């Protein structure tokens, strides 16, 4: 059998792709927002496919809070990390690992010449806590991941993560060999802008038709069949060699 010559990079979204800890996350958002603004978080905002900084600015607008000197975001990010850390013990009790996530990560890690990490809108400490709570962190190279702490949109995070992977591993990871696995249509669009191949999982709020309309050629219903995921990743990167 011919050995693989592809240096493949597989990027994972976290929320509703690998884990579902929405209840804990919402409580942390509310605590951090009120702490830095003095205003209760009454009106929520859509969170799927967005970074924590984007979500915060939407919170400000929806709850009629001004930030005249642009000082609130860094304070909010710090408060969000603290609020989430105080709830780490609740992640397993009130959250769950998405079905098949652990086996899916193991199957991708077994692919030759493949590195996997995350690109997520969640700030780094909270993302690491979400993964560690379900034992998923050790399956990923998190030192090169893209996180919401960086204040960039996800398309940019994908590009930065590709560059970090190349520097860390001493080899290039071509655009055609970069895959983003996600449940959200906005992420599918970000993948295409960031020059990655989207592989979608219909496990979140986006339907299969929405994922396909956003540009996903490969859509799985869930992560329950790891070899189906592997086949989709291989097909998505088939022209990279």
Phi and psi restraints in degrees (value plus and minus 20) as a CYANA .aco file:
   2 UNK   PHI     -90.0   -50.0
   2 UNK   PSI     111.7   151.7
   3 UNK   PHI     -95.2   -55.2
   3 UNK   PSI     129.0   169.0
   4 UNK   PHI     -85.9   -45.9
   4 UNK   PSI     120.0   160.0
   5 UNK   PHI    -133.6   -93.6
   5 UNK   PSI     -11.4    28.6
   6 UNK   PHI    -108.7   -68.7
   6 UNK   PSI     111.7   151.7
   7 UNK   PHI    -114.4   -74.4
   7 UNK   PSI      76.5   116.5
   8 UNK   PHI    -117.0   -77.0
   8 UNK   PSI     118.4   158.4
   9 UNK   PHI    -139.2   -99.2
   9 UNK   PSI      99.3   139.3
  10 UNK   PHI    -130.4   -90.4
  10 UNK   PSI      99.9   139.9
  11 UNK   PHI    -125.8   -85.8
  11 UNK   PSI     118.7   158.7
  12 UNK   PHI    -138.5   -98.5
  12 UNK   PSI     113.4   153.4
  13 UNK   PHI     -93.2   -53.2
  13 UNK   PSI     138.6   178.6
  14 UNK   PHI    -123.6   -83.6
  14 UNK   PSI     -81.9   -41.9
  15 UNK   PHI     -89.7   -49.7
  15 UNK   PSI     103.9   143.9
  16 UNK   PHI      48.0    88.0
  16 UNK   PSI     -16.7    23.3
  17 UNK   PHI    -124.5   -84.5
  17 UNK   PSI     -70.5   -30.5
  18 UNK   PHI    -125.7   -85.7
  18 UNK   PSI     -58.2   -18.2
  19 UNK   PHI    -160.5  -120.5
  19 UNK   PSI     141.7   181.7
  20 UNK   PHI    -149.2  -109.2
  20 UNK   PSI      82.0   122.0
  21 UNK   PHI    -146.5  -106.5
  21 UNK   PSI      18.9    58.9
  22 UNK   PHI     -81.0   -41.0
  22 UNK   PSI     -57.4   -17.4
  23 UNK   PHI     -83.4   -43.4
  23 UNK   PSI     -64.5   -24.5
  24 UNK   PHI     -87.2   -47.2
  24 UNK   PSI     -61.5   -21.5
  25 UNK   PHI     -82.8   -42.8
  25 UNK   PSI     -63.6   -23.6
  26 UNK   PHI     -81.5   -41.5
  26 UNK   PSI     -61.0   -21.0
  27 UNK   PHI     -84.4   -44.4
  27 UNK   PSI     -58.5   -18.5
  28 UNK   PHI     -87.4   -47.4
  28 UNK   PSI     -61.0   -21.0
  29 UNK   PHI     -76.7   -36.7
  29 UNK   PSI     -68.1   -28.1
  30 UNK   PHI     -83.6   -43.6
  30 UNK   PSI     -64.1   -24.1
  31 UNK   PHI     -84.2   -44.2
  31 UNK   PSI     -66.0   -26.0
  32 UNK   PHI     -86.1   -46.1
  32 UNK   PSI     -61.1   -21.1
  33 UNK   PHI     -82.5   -42.5
  33 UNK   PSI     -67.3   -27.3
  34 UNK   PHI     -87.0   -47.0
  34 UNK   PSI     -53.9   -13.9
  35 UNK   PHI     -83.3   -43.3
  35 UNK   PSI     -62.1   -22.1
  36 UNK   PHI    -111.6   -71.6
  36 UNK   PSI     -41.4    -1.4
  37 UNK   PHI    -127.0   -87.0
  37 UNK   PSI     -40.3    -0.3
  38 UNK   PHI      55.8    95.8
  38 UNK   PSI     -12.3    27.7
  39 UNK   PHI    -140.2  -100.2
  39 UNK   PSI     111.0   151.0
  40 UNK   PHI     -81.5   -41.5
  40 UNK   PSI     125.7   165.7
  41 UNK   PHI    -103.2   -63.2
  41 UNK   PSI      73.8   113.8
  42 UNK   PHI    -109.6   -69.6
  42 UNK   PSI     -65.1   -25.1
  43 UNK   PHI    -125.6   -85.6
  43 UNK   PSI      98.6   138.6
  44 UNK   PHI    -104.1   -64.1
  44 UNK   PSI     155.8   195.8
  45 UNK   PHI    -155.7  -115.7
  45 UNK   PSI     139.7   179.7
  46 UNK   PHI     -83.6   -43.6
  46 UNK   PSI     118.4   158.4
  47 UNK   PHI    -134.4   -94.4
  47 UNK   PSI     -42.2    -2.2
  48 UNK   PHI     -82.1   -42.1
  48 UNK   PSI     111.9   151.9
  49 UNK   PHI      54.0    94.0
  49 UNK   PSI      -7.1    32.9
  50 UNK   PHI    -144.1  -104.1
  50 UNK   PSI     137.3   177.3
  51 UNK   PHI    -107.2   -67.2
  51 UNK   PSI     142.0   182.0
  52 UNK   PHI     -81.4   -41.4
  52 UNK   PSI     -53.5   -13.5
  53 UNK   PHI     -89.2   -49.2
  53 UNK   PSI     -60.8   -20.8
  54 UNK   PHI     -81.4   -41.4
  54 UNK   PSI     -62.6   -22.6
  55 UNK   PHI     -82.9   -42.9
  55 UNK   PSI     -60.7   -20.7
  56 UNK   PHI     -81.6   -41.6
  56 UNK   PSI     -64.5   -24.5
  57 UNK   PHI     -83.9   -43.9
  57 UNK   PSI     -53.3   -13.3
  58 UNK   PHI     -89.5   -49.5
  58 UNK   PSI     -59.3   -19.3
  59 UNK   PHI     -76.7   -36.7
  59 UNK   PSI     -65.7   -25.7
  60 UNK   PHI     -77.9   -37.9
  60 UNK   PSI     -68.3   -28.3
  61 UNK   PHI     -84.8   -44.8
  61 UNK   PSI     -64.7   -24.7
  62 UNK   PHI     -89.9   -49.9
  62 UNK   PSI     -47.0    -7.0
  63 UNK   PHI    -124.4   -84.4
  63 UNK   PSI      -8.1    31.9
  64 UNK   PHI      36.2    76.2
  64 UNK   PSI      29.9    69.9
  65 UNK   PHI    -133.7   -93.7
  65 UNK   PSI     110.2   150.2
  66 UNK   PHI    -112.1   -72.1
  66 UNK   PSI     131.0   171.0
  67 UNK   PHI    -153.2  -113.2
  67 UNK   PSI      53.8    93.8
  68 UNK   PHI     -83.3   -43.3
  68 UNK   PSI     -50.3   -10.3
  69 UNK   PHI    -128.9   -88.9
  69 UNK   PSI      -7.0    33.0
  70 UNK   PHI      35.7    75.7
  70 UNK   PSI      15.5    55.5
  71 UNK   PHI    -120.7   -80.7
  71 UNK   PSI     -29.7    10.3
  72 UNK   PHI     -96.7   -56.7
  72 UNK   PSI     -54.2   -14.2
  73 UNK   PHI     -78.6   -38.6
  73 UNK   PSI     -72.6   -32.6
  74 UNK   PHI     -81.1   -41.1
  74 UNK   PSI     -54.2   -14.2
  75 UNK   PHI     -88.5   -48.5
  75 UNK   PSI     -59.4   -19.4
  76 UNK   PHI     -84.4   -44.4
  76 UNK   PSI     -64.1   -24.1
  77 UNK   PHI     -80.2   -40.2
  77 UNK   PSI     -62.1   -22.1
  78 UNK   PHI     -84.6   -44.6
  78 UNK   PSI     -64.4   -24.4
  79 UNK   PHI     -85.8   -45.8
  79 UNK   PSI     -54.9   -14.9
  80 UNK   PHI     -85.4   -45.4
  80 UNK   PSI     -60.8   -20.8
  81 UNK   PHI     -81.6   -41.6
  81 UNK   PSI     -62.5   -22.5
  82 UNK   PHI     -86.0   -46.0
  82 UNK   PSI     -62.9   -22.9
  83 UNK   PHI     -85.2   -45.2
  83 UNK   PSI     -57.8   -17.8
  84 UNK   PHI     -92.3   -52.3
  84 UNK   PSI     -61.1   -21.1
  85 UNK   PHI     -80.1   -40.1
  85 UNK   PSI     -55.8   -15.8
  86 UNK   PHI     -90.3   -50.3
  86 UNK   PSI     -31.5     8.5
  87 UNK   PHI    -132.6   -92.6
  87 UNK   PSI      -8.7    31.3
  88 UNK   PHI     -77.6   -37.6
  88 UNK   PSI     -54.3   -14.3
  89 UNK   PHI     -88.2   -48.2
  89 UNK   PSI     -33.2     6.8
  90 UNK   PHI    -113.5   -73.5
  90 UNK   PSI     -27.8    12.2
  91 UNK   PHI     -80.4   -40.4
  91 UNK   PSI     -65.4   -25.4
  92 UNK   PHI     -96.8   -56.8
  92 UNK   PSI     -57.7   -17.7
  93 UNK   PHI     -87.2   -47.2
  93 UNK   PSI     -56.7   -16.7
  94 UNK   PHI    -134.2   -94.2
  94 UNK   PSI     -16.6    23.4
  95 UNK   PHI    -147.5  -107.5
  95 UNK   PSI    -191.9  -151.9
  96 UNK   PHI    -178.8  -138.8
  96 UNK   PSI     134.1   174.1
  97 UNK   PHI    -101.6   -61.6
  97 UNK   PSI     117.1   157.1
  98 UNK   PHI     -84.6   -44.6
  98 UNK   PSI     119.8   159.8
  99 UNK   PHI     -74.2   -34.2
  99 UNK   PSI     106.6   146.6
 100 UNK   PHI      64.2   104.2
 100 UNK   PSI     -19.6    20.4
 101 UNK   PHI     -81.6   -41.6
 101 UNK   PSI     -63.2   -23.2
 102 UNK   PHI     -85.4   -45.4
 102 UNK   PSI     -64.8   -24.8
 103 UNK   PHI     -86.5   -46.5
 103 UNK   PSI     -55.3   -15.3
 104 UNK   PHI     -84.5   -44.5
 104 UNK   PSI     -64.0   -24.0
 105 UNK   PHI     -83.3   -43.3
 105 UNK   PSI     -60.8   -20.8
 106 UNK   PHI     -83.6   -43.6
 106 UNK   PSI     -59.8   -19.8
 107 UNK   PHI     -86.7   -46.7
 107 UNK   PSI     -60.9   -20.9
 108 UNK   PHI     -89.4   -49.4
 108 UNK   PSI     -58.9   -18.9
 109 UNK   PHI     -82.9   -42.9
 109 UNK   PSI     -47.0    -7.0
 110 UNK   PHI     -98.8   -58.8
 110 UNK   PSI     -31.1     8.9
 111 UNK   PHI     -85.8   -45.8
 111 UNK   PSI     119.6   159.6
 112 UNK   PHI     -86.9   -46.9
 112 UNK   PSI     125.9   165.9
 113 UNK   PHI      33.3    73.3
 113 UNK   PSI      20.0    60.0
 114 UNK   PHI    -146.3  -106.3
 114 UNK   PSI     113.5   153.5
 115 UNK   PHI    -136.5   -96.5
 115 UNK   PSI     118.4   158.4
 116 UNK   PHI    -149.0  -109.0
 116 UNK   PSI     122.2   162.2
 117 UNK   PHI    -170.6  -130.6
 117 UNK   PSI    -184.7  -144.7
 118 UNK   PHI    -139.8   -99.8
 118 UNK   PSI     131.4   171.4
 119 UNK   PHI    -149.9  -109.9
 119 UNK   PSI      93.4   133.4
 120 UNK   PHI    -159.9  -119.9
 120 UNK   PSI     131.3   171.3
 121 UNK   PHI     -98.8   -58.8
 121 UNK   PSI     -28.5    11.5
 122 UNK   PHI     -96.7   -56.7
 122 UNK   PSI     120.4   160.4
 123 UNK   PHI     -83.1   -43.1
 123 UNK   PSI     133.8   173.8
 124 UNK   PHI     -75.3   -35.3
 124 UNK   PSI     -72.0   -32.0
 125 UNK   PHI     -80.0   -40.0
 125 UNK   PSI     -56.1   -16.1
 126 UNK   PHI     -93.7   -53.7
 126 UNK   PSI     -56.7   -16.7
 127 UNK   PHI     -83.5   -43.5
 127 UNK   PSI     -64.4   -24.4
 128 UNK   PHI     -83.3   -43.3
 128 UNK   PSI     -58.5   -18.5
 129 UNK   PHI     -85.7   -45.7
 129 UNK   PSI     -61.1   -21.1
 130 UNK   PHI     -79.8   -39.8
 130 UNK   PSI     -65.5   -25.5
 131 UNK   PHI     -90.2   -50.2
 131 UNK   PSI     -63.7   -23.7
 132 UNK   PHI     -84.5   -44.5
 132 UNK   PSI     -52.9   -12.9
 133 UNK   PHI     -79.4   -39.4
 133 UNK   PSI     -48.1    -8.1
 134 UNK   PHI    -134.7   -94.7
 134 UNK   PSI      -5.7    34.3
 135 UNK   PHI      50.2    90.2
 135 UNK   PSI       2.5    42.5
 136 UNK   PHI    -112.8   -72.8
 136 UNK   PSI     -36.5     3.5
 137 UNK   PHI     -82.1   -42.1
 137 UNK   PSI     -58.6   -18.6
 138 UNK   PHI     -93.1   -53.1
 138 UNK   PSI     -26.3    13.7
 139 UNK   PHI    -111.9   -71.9
 139 UNK   PSI     -21.2    18.8
 140 UNK   PHI    -149.1  -109.1
 140 UNK   PSI     130.1   170.1
 141 UNK   PHI    -109.7   -69.7
 141 UNK   PSI      67.5   107.5
 142 UNK   PHI     -98.9   -58.9
 142 UNK   PSI     -29.4    10.6
 143 UNK   PHI     -88.8   -48.8
 143 UNK   PSI     -38.3     1.7
 144 UNK   PHI    -131.7   -91.7
 144 UNK   PSI     -15.0    25.0
 145 UNK   PHI     -89.3   -49.3
 145 UNK   PSI     144.2   184.2
 146 UNK   PHI    -126.7   -86.7
 146 UNK   PSI     108.8   148.8
 147 UNK   PHI    -150.2  -110.2
 147 UNK   PSI     138.2   178.2
 148 UNK   PHI     -84.1   -44.1
 148 UNK   PSI     -33.8     6.2
 149 UNK   PHI     -82.2   -42.2
 149 UNK   PSI     -39.5     0.5
 150 UNK   PHI    -104.5   -64.5
 150 UNK   PSI     -26.9    13.1
 151 UNK   PHI      44.0    84.0
 151 UNK   PSI       4.1    44.1
 152 UNK   PHI    -133.7   -93.7
 152 UNK   PSI     134.1   174.1
 153 UNK   PHI     -86.5   -46.5
 153 UNK   PSI     142.7   182.7
 154 UNK   PHI     -84.2   -44.2
 154 UNK   PSI     -52.9   -12.9
 155 UNK   PHI     -79.7   -39.7
 155 UNK   PSI     -60.6   -20.6
 156 UNK   PHI     -89.5   -49.5
 156 UNK   PSI     -58.6   -18.6
 157 UNK   PHI     -80.6   -40.6
 157 UNK   PSI     -57.0   -17.0
 158 UNK   PHI     -82.2   -42.2
 158 UNK   PSI     -64.5   -24.5
 159 UNK   PHI     -87.5   -47.5
 159 UNK   PSI     -62.3   -22.3
 160 UNK   PHI     -84.6   -44.6
 160 UNK   PSI     -59.0   -19.0
 161 UNK   PHI     -85.2   -45.2
 161 UNK   PSI     -59.6   -19.6
 162 UNK   PHI     -79.7   -39.7
 162 UNK   PSI     -62.6   -22.6
 163 UNK   PHI     -86.7   -46.7
 163 UNK   PSI     -61.2   -21.2
 164 UNK   PHI     -84.6   -44.6
 164 UNK   PSI     -59.4   -19.4
 165 UNK   PHI     -82.0   -42.0
 165 UNK   PSI     -62.6   -22.6
 166 UNK   PHI     -83.9   -43.9
 166 UNK   PSI     -61.8   -21.8
 167 UNK   PHI     -87.5   -47.5
 167 UNK   PSI     -62.8   -22.8
 168 UNK   PHI     -90.4   -50.4
 168 UNK   PSI     -55.9   -15.9
 169 UNK   PHI    -123.1   -83.1
 169 UNK   PSI     -21.4    18.6
 170 UNK   PHI      47.5    87.5
 170 UNK   PSI      10.4    50.4
 171 UNK   PHI    -178.1  -138.1
 171 UNK   PSI     130.6   170.6
 172 UNK   PHI     -95.7   -55.7
 172 UNK   PSI     130.3   170.3
 173 UNK   PHI    -138.1   -98.1
 173 UNK   PSI      80.5   120.5
 174 UNK   PHI     -80.5   -40.5
 174 UNK   PSI     134.0   174.0
 175 UNK   PHI     -76.0   -36.0
 175 UNK   PSI     -60.8   -20.8
 176 UNK   PHI     -91.2   -51.2
 176 UNK   PSI     -30.5     9.5
 177 UNK   PHI    -131.7   -91.7
 177 UNK   PSI      -3.7    36.3
 178 UNK   PHI    -127.7   -87.7
 178 UNK   PSI     106.7   146.7
 179 UNK   PHI    -141.0  -101.0
 179 UNK   PSI     119.3   159.3
 180 UNK   PHI    -137.2   -97.2
 180 UNK   PSI      97.3   137.3
 181 UNK   PHI    -116.8   -76.8
 181 UNK   PSI     100.5   140.5
 182 UNK   PHI    -174.0  -134.0
 182 UNK   PSI     142.1   182.1
 183 UNK   PHI    -122.4   -82.4
 183 UNK   PSI     -22.6    17.4
 184 UNK   PHI    -136.7   -96.7
 184 UNK   PSI     118.6   158.6
 185 UNK   PHI     -84.0   -44.0
 185 UNK   PSI     -56.0   -16.0
 186 UNK   PHI     -82.6   -42.6
 186 UNK   PSI     -56.8   -16.8
 187 UNK   PHI     -88.4   -48.4
 187 UNK   PSI     -56.2   -16.2
 188 UNK   PHI     -79.1   -39.1
 188 UNK   PSI     -65.1   -25.1
 189 UNK   PHI     -82.9   -42.9
 189 UNK   PSI     -61.0   -21.0
 190 UNK   PHI     -83.2   -43.2
 190 UNK   PSI     -58.8   -18.8
 191 UNK   PHI     -79.9   -39.9
 191 UNK   PSI     -64.8   -24.8
 192 UNK   PHI     -86.9   -46.9
 192 UNK   PSI     -59.5   -19.5
 193 UNK   PHI     -86.0   -46.0
 193 UNK   PSI     -59.3   -19.3
 194 UNK   PHI    -101.9   -61.9
 194 UNK   PSI     -12.6    27.4
 195 UNK   PHI      44.1    84.1
 195 UNK   PSI      25.1    65.1
 196 UNK   PHI    -141.8  -101.8
 196 UNK   PSI     139.3   179.3
 197 UNK   PHI    -113.0   -73.0
 197 UNK   PSI      96.4   136.4
 198 UNK   PHI     -97.0   -57.0
 198 UNK   PSI     116.3   156.3
 199 UNK   PHI    -142.0  -102.0
 199 UNK   PSI      94.6   134.6
 200 UNK   PHI    -120.1   -80.1
 200 UNK   PSI     131.0   171.0
 201 UNK   PHI    -147.0  -107.0
 201 UNK   PSI     102.8   142.8
 202 UNK   PHI    -103.0   -63.0
 202 UNK   PSI      35.3    75.3
 203 UNK   PHI    -127.4   -87.4
 203 UNK   PSI     -23.0    17.0
 204 UNK   PHI    -132.5   -92.5
 204 UNK   PSI    -165.2  -125.2
 205 UNK   PHI    -103.6   -63.6
 205 UNK   PSI     -37.1     2.9
 206 UNK   PHI    -103.2   -63.2
 206 UNK   PSI     113.9   153.9
 207 UNK   PHI    -101.0   -61.0
 207 UNK   PSI     147.8   187.8
 208 UNK   PHI     -78.3   -38.3
 208 UNK   PSI     -62.3   -22.3
 209 UNK   PHI     -85.1   -45.1
 209 UNK   PSI     -57.6   -17.6
 210 UNK   PHI     -87.0   -47.0
 210 UNK   PSI     -59.6   -19.6
 211 UNK   PHI     -84.5   -44.5
 211 UNK   PSI     -62.0   -22.0
 212 UNK   PHI     -88.9   -48.9
 212 UNK   PSI     -59.1   -19.1
 213 UNK   PHI     -83.6   -43.6
 213 UNK   PSI     -51.5   -11.5
 214 UNK   PHI     -93.9   -53.9
 214 UNK   PSI     -36.0     4.0
 215 UNK   PHI     103.8   143.8
 215 UNK   PSI     -13.0    27.0
 216 UNK   PHI     -99.9   -59.9
 216 UNK   PSI      99.0   139.0
 217 UNK   PHI    -101.8   -61.8
 217 UNK   PSI     -51.3   -11.3
 218 UNK   PHI    -133.2   -93.2
 218 UNK   PSI      99.0   139.0
 219 UNK   PHI    -151.2  -111.2
 219 UNK   PSI     103.4   143.4
 220 UNK   PHI    -126.0   -86.0
 220 UNK   PSI     131.3   171.3
 221 UNK   PHI     -94.2   -54.2
 221 UNK   PSI     -52.9   -12.9
 222 UNK   PHI    -183.8  -143.8
 222 UNK   PSI    -193.1  -153.1
 223 UNK   PHI    -119.6   -79.6
 223 UNK   PSI      -2.4    37.6
 224 UNK   PHI     -88.2   -48.2
 224 UNK   PSI     -39.1     0.9
 225 UNK   PHI    -139.4   -99.4
 225 UNK   PSI      70.8   110.8
 226 UNK   PHI     -76.0   -36.0
 226 UNK   PSI     -56.8   -16.8
 227 UNK   PHI     -90.0   -50.0
 227 UNK   PSI     -46.1    -6.1
 228 UNK   PHI     -87.9   -47.9
 228 UNK   PSI     -60.5   -20.5
 229 UNK   PHI     -82.8   -42.8
 229 UNK   PSI     -67.5   -27.5
 230 UNK   PHI     -78.1   -38.1
 230 UNK   PSI     -62.8   -22.8
 231 UNK   PHI     -82.5   -42.5
 231 UNK   PSI     -59.3   -19.3
 232 UNK   PHI     -86.1   -46.1
 232 UNK   PSI     -61.4   -21.4
 233 UNK   PHI     -84.7   -44.7
 233 UNK   PSI     -63.0   -23.0
 234 UNK   PHI     -84.9   -44.9
 234 UNK   PSI     -60.2   -20.2
 235 UNK   PHI     -86.2   -46.2
 235 UNK   PSI     -60.2   -20.2
 236 UNK   PHI     -84.6   -44.6
 236 UNK   PSI     -47.7    -7.7
 237 UNK   PHI    -129.4   -89.4
 237 UNK   PSI      -4.5    35.5
 238 UNK   PHI     -82.4   -42.4
 238 UNK   PSI     -48.5    -8.5
 239 UNK   PHI    -114.1   -74.1
 239 UNK   PSI      -7.4    32.6
 240 UNK   PHI    -107.5   -67.5
 240 UNK   PSI     -38.2     1.8
